[in-house]
Amino acid sequence: MEEQKATGIPIVGFLVVEKTATEDGYIAALMVTDNRGYPLEFKASTPIRPSLVQKTLYGGQLEHFIGVELCGKTLLQQAARKTKLILVSERHLLDITDQVNVNVVALWRAGESIKVEDKLKIVSRGTIKPTSSTFQPVVYEGRFIDDTDEKEVIAFLQECANRFDLVEAFERIRSALKLLAQEDPRYA
């Protein structure tokens, strides 16, 4: 894993793409944390509100295009802290691997469902079981830059899962986006 140069602490990014509070668009956010879940950087996109024509033309590909091409790729390129691992809560965001040279892993709690899209090429699937009973197991599907990254990434995820609730980090980002929408009408 790449490390933050100043402290030598391994870092991980969490990316979410959500509907706006008014449900007429999408907003994305990237939170970069250390391996304990402490936030080091937070970035949010401005809301993207597609027109009716765009919704018609993109059809079922609209969320994928916005999430991967417009929001995810841009936020990752603008991040001050670079990491080779991005965690996402939606499988379609795994395609960011093809846009930016980064390993991407979709996570959800064991027993929860996630939207399935058959066209995705999934390299790896599995479960991460924290050694502490404090945190629940998580299921993952990942896309990796190359085969040698997979083992290292999963070992790093296991280390992180033993220290903090990986899925809860997505909840923190969603809460931050709601607060941002309350404070700034542009983000509503």
PyMOL commands that set and color helices and strands:
alter all, ss='L'
color gray80, all
select helices_A, chain A and resi 52-78+91-99+147-163+166-183+185-187
alter helices_A, ss='H'
color red, helices_A
select strands_A, chain A and resi 11-19+26-34+39-44+85-88+103-109+124-128+138-143
alter strands_A, ss='S'
color yellow, strands_A
deselect
rebuild
show_as cartoon
